[in-house]
């Protein structure tokens, strides 16, 4: 706390903080995030962080099904992703076909975990924390895979080859395992290094970086690289409509998650929050990304065909 003297007046100014660890607590207060489960013991999503706790539907035995809408939409997302996997497999001449399928597989893992994390099923505390750790690792790894998909379009390495797929899969596995371990260590305090020092702090710089900053950087760089590819290499405008649409849909989902969520929770009496719409708009964004990828891998684009195409 600081103060500034203006003549006879003394103004007290609260200190500005850039501590990222404080941000995590604020996110958990206003949103339902998988990372928040790591700091709670046998509690429904985002309870004990202040704000509006999500209770959803009352079940027998003083239990709750917190987010039925997100669970149902996650099932839909899994089915849609499986369909896109099948459609991708039919595009034999498409650039980055196998790499796009890796991204879709990562998204399927995210949606499976979402059922058990933000879906709010009445689970054992250890089970929920385990799924939450996998969820965080899958988010970081899948965003990394998406970023590498952007480089595939520039044909720096022949797509569909063992070298390309091995590089993407191995690097994503490292990110997945690293993020998952830090999440599990945070939840169960194995080493004492990542666990919050106080139950009221909910602070963890590593998780903030890996769950919030790293995926955001991957997404921004992906959209920038794809914009360069479409406008400078392909010289086309139409695919940008799909790419821009995917970006807008994703942004809308994040607005529901981080801004509107607490207001929906309050208005619905803790029945629903922004997670329901975040799941929906994220699914639509993935469909938009796949449509974008499909549109730039058509046979009439002036891209050289290398030996890695299959």
Secondary structure, DSSP 8 states (H G I E B T S, - for coil): -EEEEETTEEEEE------HHHHHHHHHHHS--GGGGGG-SS--TTTTSSS-----EEETTTEEE--HHHHHHHHHHHHHHHHHHHHHHH-TT-TTHHHHHHHHHHHHHHHHHHHHTTT-----HHHHHHHHHHHHHHHHHHHHHHHHHHHHTTTSS-TTSHHHHHHHHHHHHHHHHHHHHHHHHHHH-SSSSSS-SSTTT---HHHIIIIIIHHHHHHHHHHHHHHHIIIIII--SHHHHHHHHHHHHHHHHHHIIIIIHHHHHHHTTSS--THHHHHHHHHHHHHHHHHHHHHTTSTTS-----TT--
